[in-house]
């Protein structure tokens, strides 16, 4: 199953000016595809930090997604950081320069041409109707910070990240977590490979805890669900879905 | 100025079931206080991973905030992870056990008593009207994942994280980023200590780019703002705030 590490690059996130909606989007989409996000790291716009993180994530996971820091201004350092991670030179991509020229219908200026600089040997993937391609260096996919663009690029590449999806069942329980904890522990002894989540809710009248049961084997989840329902008093179950 | 590393602990975030609102909250509040969030790491509920990250963040920054993974169930491993990070034993806190007893008005069960287990020598800080205290181990503040509780605990401790706040000016510009990039580079040569952010917006009719100018020195920001406004054509400025 593909594993993914996400690197969110941007002072605007750390300084609280912008809320990162890109990593939640990736997490939801990748889960649906059956890939597993193992780690998300959010860092400042600094080449050395970007480079160190990219190298570590690239070694640890099948895919790395970066978000942010590509563009024409001084604080757009992701391309240089990714190149440094793998000891690659930066080169001007004639393909991107051409696309820039066609999109702007004139000769691009210096700042625009910065967007044609890529790590040597990078792959360029065309992304739907966008003029700017998705840049891929080894297993690192370089996404822009702007959510609309990031989503279009991800959509155009999503089949590359497909694994075997999880089957998910949810049980909403009218008991406190501490009351059902023994039943959950027993359940996990019977089904050690079950991914079992327990999420208490505050200020809800209809249920106290949301339980999630997951596995890539549908039959395993069904058996675990059946076992769980037997372990809890009927009146404690608010809903199963 | 205090530096902060944030550790978000929870499979529910990585698997896309829950969107983390805690780290954005911390980022906004800490910025207002003048503390600097340097890094956010989101990881799974696994003791070894928690322990490694806590140790690294604790060495690198003045404060570490963890979010999530404290509670009575099998997937609540933060306390054990933090203890392991510093080679500390786990001990039963009589203070917390007493509070549990008072809150429940009966003898706590085994699962509830798990919540009274803390790393040896941890500090307990009373948190407003909550029965459960904020647990602090060295420079690590252990917050619950439930946003309402996390916020109350942060509020009760917030004066500990105070630094010298940043002064922020925003300039909304009716030009594309690539057109104003040279002016921004010149500005940074004149004001090398300015924190300058440039954020392109899509699908907005009134402006293309939001610029943020920041420093802890109000006079420095004012001078930089004045210089920036001279560098851009008057008709390019949509708004200054």
Boltz contact constraints between the chains, C-beta under 6 A:
constraints:
  - contact:
      token1: [A, 12]
      token2: [B, 197]
      max_distance: 6.0
  - contact:
      token1: [A, 14]
      token2: [B, 37]
      max_distance: 6.0
  - contact:
      token1: [A, 15]
      token2: [B, 31]
      max_distance: 6.0
  - contact:
      token1: [A, 16]
      token2: [B, 27]
      max_distance: 6.0
  - contact:
      token1: [A, 16]
      token2: [B, 28]
      max_distance: 6.0
  - contact:
      token1: [A, 16]
      token2: [B, 31]
      max_distance: 6.0
  - contact:
      token1: [A, 19]
      token2: [B, 24]
      max_distance: 6.0
  - contact:
      token1: [A, 24]
      token2: [B, 19]
      max_distance: 6.0
  - contact:
      token1: [A, 27]
      token2: [B, 16]
      max_distance: 6.0
  - contact:
      token1: [A, 28]
      token2: [B, 16]
      max_distance: 6.0
  - contact:
      token1: [A, 31]
      token2: [B, 15]
      max_distance: 6.0
  - contact:
      token1: [A, 31]
      token2: [B, 16]
      max_distance: 6.0
  - contact:
      token1: [A, 37]
      token2: [B, 14]
      max_distance: 6.0
  - contact:
      token1: [A, 39]
      token2: [B, 43]
      max_distance: 6.0
  - contact:
      token1: [A, 40]
      token2: [B, 42]
      max_distance: 6.0
  - contact:
      token1: [A, 41]
      token2: [B, 41]
      max_distance: 6.0
  - contact:
      token1: [A, 42]
      token2: [B, 40]
      max_distance: 6.0
  - contact:
      token1: [A, 43]
      token2: [B, 39]
      max_distance: 6.0
  - contact:
      token1: [A, 71]
      token2: [B, 177]
      max_distance: 6.0
  - contact:
      token1: [A, 72]
      token2: [B, 177]
      max_distance: 6.0
  - contact:
      token1: [A, 72]
      token2: [B, 178]
      max_distance: 6.0
  - contact:
      token1: [A, 72]
      token2: [B, 181]
      max_distance: 6.0
  - contact:
      token1: [A, 73]
      token2: [B, 177]
      max_distance: 6.0
  - contact:
      token1: [A, 73]
      token2: [B, 181]
      max_distance: 6.0
  - contact:
      token1: [A, 73]
      token2: [B, 184]
      max_distance: 6.0
  - contact:
      token1: [A, 73]
      token2: [B, 198]
      max_distance: 6.0
  - contact:
      token1: [A, 74]
      token2: [B, 184]
      max_distance: 6.0
  - contact:
      token1: [A, 74]
      token2: [B, 185]
      max_distance: 6.0
  - contact:
      token1: [A, 74]
      token2: [B, 188]
      max_distance: 6.0
  - contact:
      token1: [A, 111]
      token2: [B, 178]
      max_distance: 6.0
  - contact:
      token1: [A, 111]
      token2: [B, 181]
      max_distance: 6.0
  - contact:
      token1: [A, 112]
      token2: [B, 178]
      max_distance: 6.0
  - contact:
      token1: [A, 146]
      token2: [B, 202]
      max_distance: 6.0
  - contact:
      token1: [A, 148]
      token2: [B, 202]
      max_distance: 6.0
  - contact:
      token1: [A, 177]
      token2: [B, 71]
      max_distance: 6.0
  - contact:
      token1: [A, 177]
      token2: [B, 72]
      max_distance: 6.0
  - contact:
      token1: [A, 177]
      token2: [B, 73]
      max_distance: 6.0
  - contact:
      token1: [A, 178]
      token2: [B, 72]
      max_distance: 6.0
  - contact:
      token1: [A, 178]
      token2: [B, 111]
      max_distance: 6.0
  - contact:
      token1: [A, 178]
      token2: [B, 112]
      max_distance: 6.0
  - contact:
      token1: [A, 181]
      token2: [B, 72]
      max_distance: 6.0
  - contact:
      token1: [A, 181]
      token2: [B, 73]
      max_distance: 6.0
  - contact:
      token1: [A, 181]
      token2: [B, 111]
      max_distance: 6.0
  - contact:
      token1: [A, 184]
      token2: [B, 73]
      max_distance: 6.0
  - contact:
      token1: [A, 184]
      token2: [B, 74]
      max_distance: 6.0
  - contact:
      token1: [A, 185]
      token2: [B, 74]
      max_distance: 6.0
  - contact:
      token1: [A, 188]
      token2: [B, 74]
      max_distance: 6.0
  - contact:
      token1: [A, 197]
      token2: [B, 12]
      max_distance: 6.0
  - contact:
      token1: [A, 198]
      token2: [B, 73]
      max_distance: 6.0
  - contact:
      token1: [A, 202]
      token2: [B, 146]
      max_distance: 6.0
  - contact:
      token1: [A, 202]
      token2: [B, 148]
      max_distance: 6.0
